Amino acid sequence: MNPGLPLWVNKALAAAALVVLSPLLACIAVLVKTSSAGPVFHRGRRVGLRGREFQHLKFRTMTAVDGPAVTASGDARVTGIGRSLRHWKLDELPQLVNVVRGEMALVGPRPEDPLYVAGYTAAQRHVLDVLPGLTSPASIAFRHEERLLAASAEPERTYVETVLPRKLEIDQSWLRERTSRGDLIVLIRTLRVIVSGRQ
């Protein structure tokens, strides 16, 4: 299975992005800290390469962590600033640190909660043969996942039975033909989708 962009390229690009974005990251950190009680960062357990767990970093967007592991639009736990960060995917920027650490790549299947990975089939577990990423084709396809879950009477069940299997299917198909050039295309598409708000 092609690993895509070399690890050193991922780390170098992530480190450069952290330097360039440092003023923005500092501003977001202040907004998160002053807008609600709690830490600046959320550290969640995620499953990475070959099933190893790691702490995946995000800017905190909720007032509480109790409740479903998935988040639907309108979730009362999400703060005001958190809604904006989630909309523009700015809450994901601290994961550049995970990339520098070698725990994630810029492009790869999104790291999942151990709770859900435990239910993977043998075939689905092949996504763990590569580093998880900040973005992937499935991330683009499910750009508005929270809206989809909000339309369900049982968001977590919908995620486990419908959304997650489809995301895994999309990423597995992509991984079979993955190339470094393809990784760059996914990155460009991700940025375009975030800025335009379209798929």
C-alpha positions in Angstrom: 0.0 0.0 0.0 1.5 3.3 -1.1 2.1 5.6 2.0 1.7 8.8 -0.1 3.9 11.8 0.7 7.1 10.8 2.5 7.0 11.2 6.3 9.7 13.9 6.2 7.7 15.9 3.8 4.6 15.7 6.0 6.7 16.8 9.0 8.4 19.7 7.1 5.1 21.0 5.7 3.4 20.8 9.1 6.3 22.5 10.9 6.3 25.3 8.3 2.5 25.7 8.6 2.8 26.0 12.4 5.3 28.8 12.1 3.2 30.6 9.4 0.0 30.2 11.3 1.4 30.9 14.8 -0.3 34.3 15.1 -3.7 32.8 14.1 -3.2 29.9 16.5 -2.4 32.3 19.3 -5.5 34.3 18.7 -7.7 31.2 18.6 -6.1 30.0 21.9 -7.0 33.3 23.6 -10.6 33.2 22.2 -11.1 29.7 23.4 -9.7 30.4 26.9 -11.6 33.6 27.5 -15.0 32.5 26.0 -15.7 29.6 28.3 -14.3 27.7 31.2 -11.9 24.9 30.4 -8.5 24.2 28.8 -7.5 25.5 25.4 -6.9 22.1 23.9 -9.0 18.9 23.8 -6.9 15.8 23.9 -8.8 12.8 22.6 -7.8 9.1 22.4 -7.5 8.0 18.8 -6.3 4.9 17.0 -3.4 5.4 14.7 -0.9 3.4 12.7 -1.1 -0.4 13.3 -3.7 0.2 16.0 -1.5 2.3 18.3 -3.4 4.8 20.4 -2.3 8.5 20.6 -3.6 11.8 22.0 -5.1 13.7 19.1 -5.1 17.5 19.6 -7.9 20.0 18.8 -8.9 23.4 20.0 -11.6 22.8 22.6 -15.0 23.6 21.1 -17.3 22.3 23.9 -18.2 23.2 27.4 -18.4 19.5 28.4 -17.1 16.2 27.1 -19.9 14.1 28.6 -22.4 12.7 26.0 -22.2 11.1 22.6 -18.7 10.7 21.0 -20.2 12.1 17.8 -21.4 15.7 17.4 -24.4 16.8 15.5 -25.3 20.4 14.4 -27.0 22.2 17.2 -25.3 20.2 20.0 -25.8 22.3 23.1 -22.3 21.3 24.3 -20.6 23.4 21.5 -19.6 26.9 22.5 -20.2 30.0 20.4 -16.6 30.3 19.3 -16.6 26.5 18.9 -19.3 26.6 16.2 -17.2 29.0 14.2 -14.0 27.0 14.6 -15.8 23.8 13.6 -17.4 25.5 10.5 -14.0 26.6 9.2 -12.2 23.5 10.5 -9.9 25.7 12.5 -10.3 23.5 15.6 -8.3 20.8 13.7 -5.1 23.0 13.3 -3.4 21.7 16.5 -3.2 18.4 14.8 -0.3 19.8 12.8 1.6 19.0 16.0 0.5 15.4 15.7 2.0 15.4 12.2 5.3 16.8 13.4 5.4 14.1 16.0 4.9 11.4 13.4 1.5 10.3 14.8 -0.4 11.6 11.8 0.1 12.6 8.2 -1.4 15.6 6.3 -3.5 13.2 4.3 -4.8 9.8 5.4 -7.9 8.2 6.9 -9.2 10.3 9.8 -8.2 8.9 13.2 -11.1 7.2 15.0 -12.2 6.7 18.6 -11.1 3.3 20.0 -14.8 2.7 20.8 -15.6 2.6 17.1 -12.4 1.0 15.9 -13.3 -2.0 18.1 -16.2 -2.7 15.7 -14.2 -2.6 12.5 -14.2 -5.7 10.3 -11.0 -7.3 9.3 -11.2 -5.6 5.9 -11.9 -2.2 7.5 -8.9 -2.5 9.7 -6.7 -2.1 6.6 -7.0 1.7 7.1 -4.8 1.3 10.1 -1.9 0.2 7.8 -1.2 3.9 7.1 -0.9 7.0 9.2 -4.2 8.7 9.9 -4.5 12.2 8.4 -5.8 15.7 8.8 -7.9 15.1 5.8 -8.9 12.4 3.3 -11.4 11.9 0.4 -13.9 10.7 3.0 -13.5 13.9 5.0 -14.3 16.0 1.9 -17.3 13.8 1.0 -18.6 14.2 4.5 -17.7 17.9 4.9 -21.2 18.5 6.4 -21.3 15.4 8.6 -22.7 17.3 11.6 -25.7 18.4 9.6 -26.4 14.9 8.4 -26.3 13.6 12.0 -28.5 16.4 13.2 -31.2 15.1 10.9 -31.2 11.7 12.6 -33.2 10.8 15.7 -30.3 8.7 16.8 -27.1 10.4 15.6 -24.6 8.0 17.1 -26.4 5.0 15.6 -26.5 6.7 12.2 -22.8 7.4 12.5 -21.9 3.8 13.4 -24.2 2.1 11.0 -24.3 4.4 8.0 -21.7 7.2 8.0 -18.6 5.4 9.3 -18.9 2.4 7.0 -19.3 4.7 4.0 -16.3 6.8 5.0 -14.2 3.7 5.5 -15.3 2.4 2.1 -14.3 5.7 0.4 -10.9 5.8 2.1 -10.2 2.2 1.4 -10.9 2.7 -2.3 -8.6 5.7 -2.4 -5.8 3.9 -0.6 -5.7 1.2 -3.2 -4.6 3.8 -5.8 -2.8 6.3 -3.6 0.1 8.4 -4.8 2.0 11.4 -3.5 0.5 13.5 -6.3 -2.9 12.3 -5.1 -2.2 13.4 -1.6 -1.4 16.9 -2.8 -4.7 16.9 -4.8 -6.6 15.9 -1.7 -4.9 18.8 0.3 -5.8 21.3 -2.4 -9.4 20.1 -2.7 -9.8 20.3 1.1 -8.6 23.9 1.2 -10.9 24.7 -1.7 -13.9 23.1 0.0 -13.3 24.9 3.3 -12.9 28.3 1.7 -15.9 27.9 -0.7 -18.1 25.8 1.6 -18.9 23.5 -1.4 -17.9 19.9 -2.0 
